[in-house]
């Protein structure tokens, strides 16, 4: 089983949480601890994680199926 297949099995809400929670935690740390080297690094990593999740979302099995069926919804 590939890691991508495992990601396809979770719900869409869990996928959004997987992308968004680390970013929100990084922002919270930045607000609580101030602007320092650690918070900048954590915020950078969380931002990259969020961007990767957003950019790869259309390539999931469910999203490809929804995109393929999109034309049928307008008929």
Beta strands, then each sheet from edge to edge (+ up, - down):
end
